[in-house]
Amino acid sequence: MKAFCFDVFGTVVDWRTGIAREATAFFDRHGLSACNPYDFADVWRRLYQPSMEDCRAGRRPFTKLDILHRENLDAALNACGIDPNDFQTTELDQLNHAWHRLDPWPDVIDGLTRLKAGYIIAPASNGNVSLLLDMAKRAGLPWDLILGAEVTQAYKPSAPAYTRMADLLDLHPNEICMVAAHNDDLQAARRCGLTTAFVPRVTEHGDGQSIDLYPSQEWDIIATDFNDLADKADY
């Protein structure tokens, strides 16, 4: 292997806690108490895959995630009984950029830094470039470069999201290890010939999480966290 490429939302960063934190501040500023911030985060996130599916299926041209998130924000507020028309566009845009300000899991920085010593490391995310750059600068994520949907013009788990990444790095797919906390992401990567690594994030969806608690297949590497992943990497 020559590169480790990482799913970001859920695998590298704790999106649910970060979105709930920003939602709490927004709700408090406007005296909104009817909606639980964690429930709001879950509603917003559930709109993520359906919004990308229109792009995958060709019903809509490729549209970067910031735009999809912004559209989904209005829908999430409506679903929680909050009218987005009650707020200035600039306020909603600022809340939308909460996805740029997510915190990494505690093991991430050390693990990535160790892996960077021997491998190319990059995000393989559905996030757009500016989102991933802002996140990396704020959190200190030591990426070698930014890869992902806006670069490949394809949303995971469609095959071009993985094969074009290999083309960009000038590597054979099996020289790239796709790292994710989501079994379906790894299934898609394996079908494209990538090496796979599973790192569970058992509280990504909260304490009652029922999915992706365990590996669904014998992935090439199964690690407890990013430091364990670095331990198991063959330098």
ABEGO torsion letter per residue (X at the ends): XABBBBBABGAABBAAAAAAAAAAAAAAAAGBAABBAAAAAAAAAAAAAAAAAAAAAGABBBBBAAAAAAAAAAAAAAAAGBBAAABBAAAAAAAAAAAAABBBBAAAAAAAAAAAAABBBBBBBABBAAAAAAAAAAAGBABABBBEAAAAGBBOABAAAAAAAAAAAGBBAAABBBBBABAAAAAAAAAAGBBBBBBBBAAAAEAABABGABBABBBABBBABAAAAAAABBX
